Amino acid sequence: MLLNPSIDRLLEKVNSKYSLVILASKRAHEIKEEELQRKIDENERNGLLNKAKLRFPTHKIERKERVISRALEEIVEGKVTSHQDPELKRAVVRLEEEARDKHLLELHKQLQEKAREETERAKTLERQNKQKRLELEEAQLNLANMAAILSDDNFDDLTVDEA
């Protein structure tokens, strides 16, 4: 039996017993999940992660009544609220989703622009590399021609000296 917080104080915060039950149940589940995640994080930090034990803990995180009491206390304190108008809540959720989608679309456009810039940069570098290769090949050809001319000149000099 629930003595504290009283049902009257709870109904001041929520418009119906049905909404109170749903809100308290959702918050109690969140509290249990938060506690489990805290335990997982703590064990990961300590290097003691044993997923089998954490998935099916042998110890109780908290007794069910304490979790529900904590959820109800948070409702009375105003830390947890429900929307009075479900249509308004749906509109808010829809606007949040649209904003998130718009943000993701903007990020996608930025990534596409960066990819385009990087592709253009890579093409420019490739053209520069190709030009440098051509210049190098031309320089090597010039060196080979000069070496051939020099070797021909030396050969001519040798034949003239011997004669």
SULJOCOR-V84591 format. One record per residue. N is the residue number from 1. PHI is phi as a letter, one per 40 degrees, with the letter a starting at -180 (* if undefined). NEAR is the number of other ideal C-beta (glycine too) atoms within 8 Angstrom. Layout:
BEGIN
n: [N:N]
phi: [PHI:PHI]
near: [NEAR:NEAR]
END
This chain:
BEGIN
n: [1:2:3:4:5:6:7:8:9:10:11:12:13:14:15:16:17:18:19:20:21:22:23:24:25:26:27:28:29:30:31:32:33:34:35:36:37:38:39:40:41:42:43:44:45:46:47:48:49:50:51:52:53:54:55:56:57:58:59:60:61:62:63:64:65:66:67:68:69:70:71:72:73:74:75:76:77:78:79:80:81:82:83:84:85:86:87:88:89:90:91:92:93:94:95:96:97:98:99:100:101:102:103:104:105:106:107:108:109:110:111:112:113:114:115:116:117:118:119:120:121:122:123:124:125:126:127:128:129:130:131:132:133:134:135:136:137:138:139:140:141:142:143:144:145:146:147:148:149:150:151:152:153:154:155:156:157:158:159:160:161:162:163]
phi: [*:c:b:b:c:c:c:c:c:c:c:c:c:b:c:a:c:c:c:c:c:c:c:c:c:c:c:c:c:c:c:c:c:c:c:c:c:c:c:c:c:c:c:c:c:c:g:b:c:b:c:c:c:c:c:b:c:c:c:c:c:a:c:d:c:c:c:c:c:c:c:c:c:c:c:c:c:g:c:b:b:b:c:c:b:c:c:c:c:c:c:c:c:c:c:c:c:c:c:c:c:c:c:c:c:c:c:c:c:c:c:c:c:c:c:c:c:c:c:c:c:c:c:c:c:c:c:c:c:c:c:c:c:c:c:c:c:c:c:c:c:c:c:c:c:c:c:c:c:c:c:c:c:c:c:c:c:c:c:c:c:c:c]
near: [2:7:4:5:9:7:7:6:9:13:11:5:9:10:6:7:7:6:10:12:8:9:14:12:9:8:12:13:8:8:12:11:8:8:10:11:8:8:11:10:8:8:12:8:6:6:6:5:8:7:6:6:8:12:6:6:10:4:4:5:9:10:6:7:6:8:13:10:10:11:15:12:9:10:18:10:6:7:5:9:7:9:8:5:6:6:6:9:9:8:8:9:8:8:8:8:8:8:8:8:8:8:8:8:8:8:8:8:8:8:8:8:8:8:8:8:8:8:8:8:8:8:8:8:8:8:8:8:8:8:8:8:8:8:8:8:8:8:8:8:8:8:8:8:8:8:8:8:8:8:8:8:8:8:8:8:8:8:8:7:6:5:4]
END
